[in-house]
């Protein structure tokens, strides 16, 4: 049962404002003393995490603009390991749940879950436990290639991760520099480190690698 007197700090990361509002209202029913911050895309999420490293829990959708599939989860787990991450997604197939847990989520909550289930799930994760719907343990999880990509991405700095995500979106060095307010030379330096840490040697390979973390990956082998 949830402890209604807990003054917990929650970050909601979802690009749908109506769902964020509904989730926020539900959370405030279960945890009236909670403080809630909202992110609508990957850029705003990175800022919120940096400003609130002691948040009690991150509720993360898998479809975040600016970051493909499980990439935002990998980023949050690697950069802010002290914040438990619960994936909240409409994609609730057993293999998606299993992949979420493989990539470090401490919980998975289908968007269709009712208030009672949501309250119990959040309390379990906040208390240090794991939560997932039944049946996910036997599902096929992340592939070896996917896990290798996630391991490489976990070694990137926050800025390098953002650069890699922008490369995946198709942005050129000039556009990335303008977006991040850095020089093109700095972008190139980041790309050199991204290639080294991922064991790759081209932008195309970075795009293919990041694609392995899509909710429905293309099945292309990123590493040669």
Secondary structure, 3 states (H helix, E strand, C coil): CCCCCCCCEEEEECCCHHHHHHHHHHHHHHCCCCEEEEECCHHHHHHHHHHCCCCCEEEECCCECCECCCHHHHHHHHHCCCCEEEEEECCCCHHHHHHHHHCCCCEEEECCCCHHHHHHHHHHHHCCCCECCCCHHHCCCCCHHHHHHHHHHCCCCHHHHHHHHHHHCCCCHHHHHHHHCCCHHHHHHHHHHHHHHHCCCCHHHHHHHHHCCCCCCCCCCCCC
